[in-house]
Amino acid sequence: MFEIEIKNLSKIYDKKIKALDNINFETNMSGILSIIGKNGAGKTTLVKILSTQLYPTSGYAKINGYDVVKDEKNLREIIAAVPQEARAVPWLTPLQTVQTYLMWRGYSYKESKEIAYEYLNLVGLKGLENVKNRKLSGGQKRKVLIASVLASNAPIIFLDEPTTGLDYISRKELWNILEKIKNEKLIILTTHYLEEAEILGDLILILDKARLIKYGDIETLRKSIEYQYQLKIYGNLDFNFNGLLKRYPDHYEIFVNDDEINKIKEILFRKNIRFTFAPLSLNTIFEYFVEGGLNEEN
């Protein structure tokens, strides 16, 4: 298990722009911590502070008892990070990139080369190990960086929007890799893909306008909203229910709680009306918290 303690953490740029505003958070976990928020919410700033790339303006943060400012040297021994702005060195090959990173972390030449081949294969770059990075696609270059941090075997990994530029299949392949290794590690992940955050996140933090506004696992987040279920109904809506309604050109969308869901399904079956239903997605939960609720149309 890994302990994170954040107290009154703030970051202000140019003495006026609040990137983080009094963040407080504590957890003891292994697995994946997903951090989500709109552009400018403070996701990258928070990850940079936690991974010792940036000093906070006030407050403090500790990981496994190491203060990110006072103990940065010790903390860097147990973390690996792919920053959002990181780029693969164009004149190196994927093999040279990963191997150099591992040697810098203390691996021998022979061992680092073997591990580099293993992890480049794992992320789908087999056969491209000796191609110059500049000749790779944007998604392939991103995979080189991901292979580097995964190969390090660091117990704490920071991935700041790691799947940006990856196609859907490559994203799913990375999800599978992270799922396999997460129980032994703490992986702190930022993403704009809410589906990704929901699938991977053992714990989800929602930031908005530099503040932490909600956190919990997906079930905890669902239960903090009045409506837990979302139905799409393709037909006439000629019955009453206790919930929220949205109208679209080809269907209705309604939001209801546990008490209503079975009653409505029974009515729809009886009337032979086509519908789909599911627990609230993280997309809807996110919209609820950052936009101040679900807008009722009727």
C-alpha positions in Angstrom: 0.0 0.0 0.0 1.1 3.6 -0.7 0.2 6.6 1.4 -0.5 10.0 -0.1 -1.0 13.0 2.2 -1.8 16.4 0.8 -2.5 19.4 3.1 -3.6 22.9 2.1 -1.6 22.5 -1.2 -1.7 25.6 -3.4 0.2 26.7 -6.5 0.0 30.3 -7.7 1.7 31.5 -10.9 2.8 35.1 -11.4 1.4 36.0 -8.0 -2.1 35.9 -9.3 -3.0 32.8 -11.3 -4.2 30.0 -9.0 -3.3 26.6 -10.6 -4.2 24.7 -7.3 -6.3 26.2 -4.5 -6.0 24.6 -1.1 -6.1 20.9 -2.0 -6.6 18.5 0.8 -6.5 14.7 0.3 -5.4 11.6 2.0 -5.4 7.9 0.9 -3.6 4.7 1.5 -3.9 2.5 -1.6 -2.3 0.6 -4.3 -3.6 0.5 -7.9 -4.6 3.4 -10.1 -5.5 7.0 -9.0 -7.2 8.7 -11.9 -7.2 12.5 -11.9 -9.7 14.2 -14.2 -10.8 17.8 -14.9 -11.4 20.3 -17.6 -8.5 22.1 -19.3 -6.8 24.3 -16.7 -8.3 22.5 -13.8 -4.9 21.8 -12.2 -4.3 18.2 -13.1 -0.8 18.6 -14.6 0.3 21.0 -11.9 -0.8 18.5 -9.2 1.1 15.7 -10.9 4.2 17.8 -11.3 4.2 18.7 -7.6 3.7 15.1 -6.5 6.5 13.9 -8.9 9.0 16.6 -7.6 9.0 18.5 -10.9 7.5 21.7 -9.4 7.5 23.3 -6.0 4.1 24.3 -4.4 3.5 27.9 -3.3 2.1 26.7 0.1 1.0 23.6 1.9 2.7 20.3 1.5 2.4 16.9 0.0 3.9 13.6 1.1 4.1 10.2 -0.6 5.0 7.2 1.6 6.1 9.7 4.2 8.5 11.6 1.9 7.8 15.3 1.6 7.9 16.2 -2.1 10.1 19.3 -1.4 12.2 18.3 1.7 12.7 14.7 0.6 12.7 15.0 -3.1 15.9 13.0 -3.6 14.6 10.0 -1.7 11.3 10.2 -3.4 12.8 10.2 -6.9 14.4 6.9 -6.1 11.0 5.2 -6.1 9.1 7.1 -8.8 9.1 7.2 -12.6 7.1 9.7 -14.7 6.0 10.5 -18.2 5.2 14.2 -18.2 2.6 15.5 -20.6 5.2 17.6 -22.5 7.8 14.8 -22.7 9.2 13.9 -26.1 11.4 11.1 -27.3 14.8 12.3 -28.4 14.6 12.2 -32.2 18.1 11.0 -33.0 17.9 8.0 -30.6 16.1 4.7 -31.3 13.5 3.3 -29.0 16.0 0.7 -27.8 18.6 3.4 -27.0 15.9 5.5 -25.3 14.7 2.9 -22.9 18.2 1.4 -22.3 19.7 4.8 -21.5 16.9 5.5 -19.1 17.4 2.2 -17.3 21.2 2.6 -17.1 20.6 6.1 -15.6 18.5 4.4 -13.0 21.3 1.9 -12.1 20.8 -1.1 -14.4 23.7 -2.7 -16.1 24.3 -2.5 -19.8 23.3 -6.1 -20.4 20.3 -6.1 -18.1 19.0 -2.8 -19.4 19.1 -4.0 -23.0 17.2 -7.2 -22.2 14.6 -5.3 -20.3 14.3 -2.7 -23.0 13.5 -5.3 -25.6 10.9 -6.9 -23.3 9.0 -3.7 -22.7 9.2 -2.3 -26.2 7.6 -5.6 -27.3 5.0 -5.3 -24.5 3.8 -1.9 -25.7 3.6 -3.0 -29.4 6.9 -1.7 -30.8 8.5 -5.1 -31.7 10.5 -4.7 -34.9 10.9 -0.9 -34.4 13.5 -1.1 -31.7 16.3 0.2 -33.9 14.3 2.8 -36.0 15.1 6.4 -35.2 12.5 8.0 -33.0 12.0 10.8 -35.5 10.7 8.3 -38.0 8.0 7.0 -35.7 4.4 8.2 -35.5 3.3 10.4 -32.7 1.6 7.5 -31.0 4.6 5.3 -31.4 6.8 8.0 -29.8 4.5 8.1 -26.9 4.8 4.3 -26.5 8.6 4.7 -26.3 8.2 6.9 -23.2 5.6 4.6 -21.6 7.9 1.6 -22.2 10.7 3.5 -20.4 8.8 4.1 -17.1 7.2 0.7 -17.1 10.6 -0.9 -17.6 12.0 0.9 -14.7 9.9 -1.2 -12.3 9.5 1.8 -10.1 6.8 1.2 -7.5 5.2 4.6 -8.1 4.5 5.7 -11.7 3.1 9.0 -12.9 1.4 9.0 -16.3 0.2 12.5 -17.4 -2.2 11.9 -20.3 -0.3 8.9 -21.5 -2.8 7.8 -24.2 -2.9 11.2 -26.0 -2.1 10.4 -29.7 -2.8 6.7 -29.3 -5.5 4.9 -31.4 -8.3 3.1 -29.6 -6.7 -0.3 -29.9 -3.4 0.9 -28.6 -5.1 2.6 -25.7 -6.9 -0.6 -24.8 -3.6 -2.5 -24.9 -2.1 0.0 -22.5 -5.1 -0.4 -20.2 -4.5 -4.2 -20.1 -0.9 -3.7 -19.2 -1.7 -1.2 -16.4 -4.4 -3.6 -15.1 -1.9 -6.4 -14.9 0.7 -4.5 -12.9 -1.4 -2.1 -10.8 -1.8 -4.2 -7.7 1.9 -4.0 -6.9 2.2 -0.3 -7.7 0.7 3.2 -7.3 -0.1 4.6 -10.7 -1.2 8.2 -10.8 -2.9 8.9 -14.1 -4.3 12.0 -15.6 -6.5 11.8 -18.7 -9.1 13.6 -20.7 -10.7 10.3 -21.6 -13.3 9.8 -19.0 -14.0 6.2 -20.1 -10.3 5.5 -19.4 -10.5 7.1 -16.0 -13.6 5.0 -15.1 -12.2 1.7 -16.4 -8.8 2.1 -14.8 -9.4 4.2 -11.7 -9.6 2.4 -8.4 -9.9 6.0 -7.0 -11.0 9.0 -9.0 -10.2 12.7 -8.2 -12.2 15.4 -9.9 -10.6 18.8 -10.1 -12.3 22.0 -11.2 -11.0 25.5 -11.3 -7.9 24.6 -9.3 -9.9 22.9 -6.5 -10.6 19.3 -5.5 -14.4 19.0 -5.7 -15.0 15.3 -5.3 -13.2 12.0 -5.0 -14.0 8.3 -4.5 -14.4 5.1 -6.4 -17.0 5.0 -9.2 -19.7 3.6 -6.9 -19.1 6.2 -4.3 -19.3 8.9 -6.9 -22.6 7.5 -8.2 -24.1 7.3 -4.7 -23.3 11.0 -4.1 -25.8 12.0 -6.9 -29.5 11.9 -6.6 -29.9 9.7 -9.7 -27.9 6.5 -10.1 -29.3 5.2 -13.4 -29.5 6.5 -16.9 -32.1 5.2 -19.5 -32.4 5.9 -23.2 -36.0 5.4 -24.4 -36.8 5.0 -28.1 -40.6 5.5 -28.1 -43.5 7.3 -26.5 -43.0 8.5 -23.0 -46.6 8.4 -21.8 -46.2 7.5 -18.1 -45.2 9.4 -15.0 -42.0 8.8 -13.0 -39.9 10.4 -10.4 -36.7 11.5 -12.1 -35.2 13.9 -14.6 -36.0 14.1 -18.3 -34.0 15.2 -21.3 -35.4 15.3 -24.8 -33.5 14.5 -28.0 -34.7 14.2 -31.6 -34.7 10.4 -31.7 -35.0 9.4 -28.0 -35.7 10.4 -24.4 -33.0 10.2 -21.7 -34.2 9.9 -18.2 -32.3 9.8 -14.9 -33.7 7.9 -11.9 -32.7 6.4 -8.6 -32.7 2.8 -7.3 -36.4 3.0 -6.3 -37.6 3.9 -9.8 -35.4 1.8 -12.1 -37.2 -1.6 -11.8 -40.7 0.0 -12.0 -39.8 1.9 -15.2 -38.2 -1.2 -16.8 -41.4 -3.2 -16.1 -43.6 -0.5 -17.8 -41.3 -0.3 -20.8 -41.3 -4.1 -21.2 -45.1 -4.2 -21.0 -45.5 -1.4 -23.6 -42.9 -3.1 -25.8 -40.8 0.1 -26.0 -37.1 -0.2 -26.9 -34.7 1.1 -24.3 -31.2 0.8 -22.9 -30.1 1.5 -19.3 -26.9 1.6 -17.3 -25.5 3.0 -14.1 -24.4 6.6 -14.4 -21.2 6.8 -16.5 -18.3 8.9 -15.3 -19.0 11.3 -18.1 -22.4 12.1 -16.6 -21.0 12.3 -13.1 -18.2 14.6 -14.2 -20.7 16.9 -15.9 -22.9 16.9 -12.8 -20.1 18.1 -10.6 -18.2 20.5 -12.8 -21.3 22.1 -14.4 -23.3 22.3 -11.2 -25.9 19.5 -12.0 -27.9 17.9 -14.8 -30.1 20.4 -16.5 -33.7 19.3 -16.5 -35.7 20.0 -19.6 -39.1 18.9 -18.5 
